[in-house]
């Protein structure tokens, strides 16, 4: 067995550690002695050596081996004599992989661009398209993705990327079906159309389309469809529905990491700490090379108040993908939590550029400005949210909050009344309007508002607490204690509720005890929490 055959056997058997050592030795022997390896064999040995170095993430040295191989091929190796060696374009692609691993994005891009068009394979076009898209070169990215679909119309990543770049779903679908569809792929045009609705911000139509796919025979219990539904519900503020869809996605495939950072953020916001811990540890056991894992771990640390550790996790995610929007949002939340309001506001601006249809960056930026008493900037940011996302309960309520903080009470009240006229059960607007009524000492108006909304939306901790406060201020201590009692049942450790009960008891001059045991029907009402009330019509994917 010749030297090159020995190396080939090690390479094909996947014995990369052995090949790394032996290739280094043989290349040294070849350098010191004549005629050990033919030029074509030396070329292939250098390529294989580069491959095993790249596999072990020794990118700089791997790149050097590939460059030596290409230099050798250009000088002495002739294609007509050696058809079985690794093609020139493939070696260039592997150099690109090394440069990408070293985060040399500009050089990685130029390396792929230097591959002649006719020699580019679909994976090369896909890689170049992604680089172009990340750099804002939409036209170049679209051309690359189209070239991918010309060869392989089932390239889902290329399909969704074209839709992200605002190519019409009908045009993408025509490319997919241009060569005909196998009977097992008949669902694909409907999937493309649903993704098209999602990226064109037609949320209601996208939701209907994915729900139809979710109940279809072919895609029933699909992880990907459930994940799409979870994202749609999440970005509409329908937290309970989003949680349900995420749970179905995990049940369909518990080994997936994609999209799970969004699930982690939702678990944290819903105070489901145990589930957040389980999810984060599970993701780490699956992969430590995807940003979703580190974002989930970041939320776990954030939830525990370990902000430096959370920032470290966040930075690891951003190191993998600087434009991973969930990591950028988490970074802003961490900065805000440690008092870096200006830095947090700038980071939220970055998130708005990456994902202009996500609500959280606008909300976070307004909160940052309000925390610095920059009321005019807060109003401008809230107006920008309306301009980017459209008029919705969420954006109008955000504008009202900015106005109220700037003592423009009547304007704020007008915005909130518009919201509640359209969506009478939208809880954030109810809470904000109640605060305005309290601020203007319209206590009777507060009693009337919260009485109506309790009947409409059912029990929430905050509704009962605010209602009790208004009842206390309108001299109805017994009713106030009753609703404080319900609030305390919902959160037995709530200090503000306990303080409210003490104030009522002191005001009537007694140390009367209050029976906190509620009827079963009261406890069932408590299951209706605040999360799903925060409905929104804006969306992002």
N, C-alpha and C positions, 0 to 999 in steps of 0.2 A: 504494500500500500504506500503510495507516494505521500509526500508531505502535504500537498493540497488536498488529497483524498482524506487524510487524517483530520485536517481542519474541517473539511466538509462534513465528515461524520459527526464530529463534536457539535458543529453548528446545527445540523439537522436533528440531533438527539437532544438539543436544548441544554447541553453541558457548557454553559457560558463561562463559568468560573474557570473551568479547565481550558477552554479555548483562549480566554484572556491571557493566561500564563503561557500556553504553548505558542500562541501567535506572536507574543512579544519575543520569545526565545528564537523562533524560526526566522522572524524578520531581522533579528540581530545576526543570526548565522548567514542569512541571505546577503546582508550588507558586507559581511567580512569574507565571504567565499563566493566565487563565481559559479553561476549555473545551478544554484540550489533550487531557485524558483524561476519559471518562465515569466516574462513580463505580465502576461494575462493572469497567471497564478498569483504573482505578487500583488497585482491590482485587486483580485478577489480576496486575498488574505487581508489586505488593508481595509477593505469594505467590511468584512466579517469582524475584524478587530474593532472597527468603529462601531459596529452594531452592538457588540457586547459592552463596550464602554458607555454607549448611549443608554443601554438598558439599565446600567448601574448609575446613571445620572452623572457620569464623568463627561459632561458636555464639551468642555474646552478641548480635552484630549481627543475625544471622538471626532470633533470637527476637524482637528489637525490630521487625523488618519484619513478622513474622507477627502480632504484637500490634496493630500499626497497621492491618493488613489486617482483622483481626477487629473492631476498633473501628469502622472504616469500614463494614463490612458490617452491623453492628448498627444503625448510624445512618441510612444512606441506601440501601444495596443491598437490593433485594427479590428473593427467590428466584423468584417467579412470572415475573419479567421476564428472568431470566438463569439458565437451567438449565445452561449449559455452563461455569460457573465452578467453581473448586475448592471442594468442600463445607466447611462450617464445621468439622465433626468431623475432617476430614483435616488442616486447618490446625492444629487442636489437637494432633493426633498428631505433626505436625512440630515443634511447640513442645516436646512431650515428648522428641523425639529430640535437640533442642538442649540441653535440661536434662540429659538423660542424658549427653550428651557433655561437659557441664560438671560432671558428678558431683553434680548437685543432685537426689539421689534422692527426697527428700521432696516437692519441688515437682513432679518428674516424675510421681510417683505421683498426687498430687492433680490434676494436669492431665488424666491419663487418667480418673480417677474422675469428673471434671466433665463428661465426654462422656456424654450420655444413653444409657441401656442400649440403646434401640432403634436408636441411630445407630452403635453400636460394631461395627466390622467384625472378622473373625477375627484380623487382625494386631494390632488394638487390644486385644482380649481376651487374645491370646497375650502381648503385652508387659506388660499389667497382671498377668497370672498369674505371669510370671517375677519381677516386682517383689515381688508378695505372697510368693512362695515364698522369695525371698532375705531377706525380712524376718520369716520365720517365721509368716506368716499363711496356714497351710495350707488352712483352710476357704475363704478368698477365692480362693486359687490354684486349688483344685479346681473351684470354680464357674466361673472364667474358662476353664479348660482344657476343661471340659464344653461350654461355649458354643462354643468353637472347633470341637469335634468334631460338634456339631449341624449346623454349616454345612458342614464339610469333614472327613469321617470318616477321611481319609488323612493327617491332620496328625501325622506320626510324632513330632515333638518334644512335642506335647501328649499323645500316647499314653504316651511314656516318662516324662514328667513326672508324669502321674497314677499310674503304677506306682511311681515314686520316692516318692510321697506315700501309699503303702500302699493304694491302691485295688486291689481284687481284679482279677486278670487277666481273669476271666470277665466281670465287669461292663464292663471297658474293651472287651473283644472284642465284646460285644453292641452297644455304641455304634458300633463300627467297622462291623459287619455289618448294622446296622439298615436301611440302604438297599440292601442287597445288594452283592455284590462282582463286579466284572468278572473274567472268566476269567484275565486277566493278573495279577490281584491275589489269587489264591487262596492264596498262600503267607503272606499277611499275618496271619491268625489264629494260625498256628504261630509266627510271629515275635513276636507280642504275648505268646503264652503263654511263650515262652522268656525274654523280657525280664521277664515276671512272676515266673518262677522265680528269675531273677537277683536281682531287687529284694526278693524274699521270703526271700533267703538260702538257698534250696534249691540249693546249688551243684552237686551231682552231677546233679540233674535238669536244671538249666540247661545244664550242659556237654554232657549227652547230647542235649538239644534243639538246641543250636547246631551240634553235630557232625552231626546229621541234616540240618539246613538246609545245612550246608557241602557235603554230598554230594548235595544235591537238584539236579535239573536246572535249576530256576529260579535258584538262588542260588549255584551252584558258582562258586568263585573270586571271591566277593564281598568287597570291602574291609571292609564293615561287619560281616559275620559273622566274618571272620578276626580283626578287631579285638576283637570280643566274646570270642572264644576266647582270644586273647592275654591279655586282662584276667583272665579266669577262671583261666587257668593261673598268671598272675603272682601273683594274690592267694591262690592255694593254695601258693605257694612253688615251683612247678614251673618253674624258670627256663629250662631247655632247651626245654621244650614252649612256653613263652611266647615265647621268641626265635624258634622256628620259625613260630609263628602270626603274629608281627609281620613276619617276613620275607615270609610269604605275603601279608599285607595290603599291604605296600609294593609287592610284585610286581603285585598286582591294581590298585593305583592309587598311583603314586609321587608324585602331586601333592597328596595329602591331608596335612593338618597335624594333624587331630584325633587325639588319643591318642598322638601321637609323643613327647611328653615322658616318658611312662611307658616307652616303648621306650628313650629316651636314658638314663633312670636305670638301666635294666637293663643296658645296654651298659657303663655306668660301673662298676657293681658286678661285672660279669663281666670287667672289665679289658680290654675291647675298645676301646682308646683310638682307634685309627685309624677304626673304624666310627663311633664317637661323634662324632669331628670331621667326618666326611663327612656324617652325618645332620644335625648342627647347622647346618652351612653351607648344606646343601640346604634346610632349613626356612626359613632366613633369606632365601634366594632366592625362596621361595614367598610368604611373608607375614611382615611385621613388626608386624602388628596383632592377632596371636593370642597368648595367654599361653603356649601350648605351645612356640612358637619360643624365647621368652626363658628358659623353664625348661630347655630342651635346651641352650641356650648357657650357662646357669648351671651345669649339670652339667659341661659341657666345661671351664669355668674352674675349677670345684671340683676336677675331676680333675687339673688342672695345678697345684693348690695356690695359685691366684690368688683368694683368698677375698674381698677387697674387690670385685674385678671380678665374681665370682660373685654377691655380694650385690646389686650394681647390676643385674645381669640379673634376679635374683629380684624385686627391687622393681618393675621394669618390668612383669613378669608380674602382680604383685599390684595394681599400679595399674590394670591392665585388668580384673582380677577378684579382689577381695580374698578371695574364698572358693575360689579355685582350689587344691585341696588339695595337688596335687603341688608347687606353688610354696611353700605353707606348710611342707610337709615339708622341702623343700630349704633354706628359710630356717633351720629348726631345725638342720639338719645343719651349715650354715655357722657358726651361732652356737656350736655344740658344738665345731667344729674350731678356732675361735679362742679357746676357753676360756670362753665365756659360758654356763656350764652352767645357771645359774638362768633366764636369758632363753630358752635352748633348751628347757628343761623347760616353761616357760609357753607357748612356741610349739607344742610338741607337744600340750599340752592344747587349744589352739585347733584343731589338726588333728583331735583326737579328737571335738570338737563338730561339725565340718564333716562328717567321715566316720568315724562311730563304729565302722564295721566294717573299717577298715584296721588292719593289725597294726603297721606301722612306727611310728605315733605312740606306741603303748604301749611298744614295744621301746625307742624313743629316750628316752622319759621315764625308764624304769627305768635305762638307761645313764647318763643325766644325774645321777640321784640317787646312783647307786653311785660316780660320779666325785667326788661331794662328800662321800662317806662318810655319806650320809643313808640308812642301811640300812632303817630303819623305813618311810620314805617309798617306798623302792624296793619293799619287800614289798607295801605298800598299792597301788602302781601296778600291780604284777604281778597282784595279786588282782583289781583292777578289769578287767584284760585278760581274765581268766578269766570274770568276770561278764558282760562285754560280748560276748565272742567265743565263749564256751563252752570246755569242756575239749578241748584238742587237743594234739598233740605240741608245737606251737610255744608255746602259752600255758603249759602245764605246765613246759616247759623254762625258760621265762622266770622262772616262780616259783621254780624250783629254783636258778637263778643268783642271784636275790636272797637266798634263804635261805643259800646257800653263802657269799656275801660277808659275811653276818651271823653266820658261824660256827655256823649251825644245820645242820651237816654231815649228820647222820642224816636229818633231814627232807628236805633237798635230795636225798640219795641215794634216798630213798623215792619222790620225785616222778619222778626220772629212770628208776628201775626200772619204774615204772608206764608211762612213755612207751615204753620199749624192749620191754616186754611186749606192747604193742599194735602198735608199729611198730619192729621190731628193727633196721631199717636207717636210722633217723633220726639223721643225723650230728651235729647240734648236741648232742643228748643223749648220744651216744657220747663226744664230746670232753669234755663237762662231767663225765661220770661218770669218765672216765680221769683228769681233773685231781683229782677227789676221791680216787681211789685213790692217786694220787701224793702228795697232801697228807697222807693218813693212812698213808703208807709201805707200802701194800699193793701192792708192786711185782709180786709174782707174780699177784695178781688183775688188775693192769693188763695183764700179758703175755697172760693168758688171754682177757680181754675183747677186746683189739685183734687178737689172732690170729683169734678167731671173726669179728669184724666185717670184717676184711680179706677173709676168704673169702666173706663175705656180700655186701658192697657193692663190692668191688674196690679199686683203688688210688686214694688221694688223697694229696696232699702231706702233709697234717697227720697222717693215720693212720700213714703210714710214719715220719714224724719222731717222733711220740709213741711208737710201737712201738719204735723204735730207742733212745729214751731209757730205756724200761723194761728193754729187753734189756741195756743198759749197766749199769743198776743191779742187775740179777740176774746179773751176771758172765758175760754171753754176748757178748763183744766182736766176734767174727766175724759173728754174726747182726746185731748192732747196726750194724756197718759196712755190711753188705749192705743193710739197709733205709734207712740214711742215703744210700746210693748211689742207691737208687731215688728217694728224695725229691729228691736233687740233680739227677737226670735230669729230674724234673718241673719244677724251677726252678733252673737252673744258677747263678743269682746269689744264692741264698738264704743270707744271712750266718749265720742261726741254725743251719742244717744244716751249713755248713762248720765252725762253731765246735764243733758236736757231734762231728763226725768228728775234729777235733783233740783233743778231750777223750778220746775212746776211744783214739786212737793214743798219746797221752801216758800213759794209764792202763796200757797194756801195754808201755810203755817203748820204743816204736819209732817210727821215722819211715816206717813202711810206707806205700807208695802203694796206692791202691785203684782198681781198674779200674771206671770209671763206665759202661762200655759195657754196655747191657742187651740182652737178647734182644728180638726183635720183638714177641713176645707180651707182654712186660713193658710195652713202650711202648704197645701197644694197650690194656692195662688202664688206663693213665694217663689215657685219655680220659674216664674216669668221674670228673667233678669233684664238688665239694661242693654245687653249686647246687641240684640236684634233690633232694638229701636233705632240704632244709628244707621238707618238706611241711606244709601247713596246711589246716585245714578251714574256717577263717573266710574271709569274702569281702566285697567291697565293689565298688560300681560308681559 
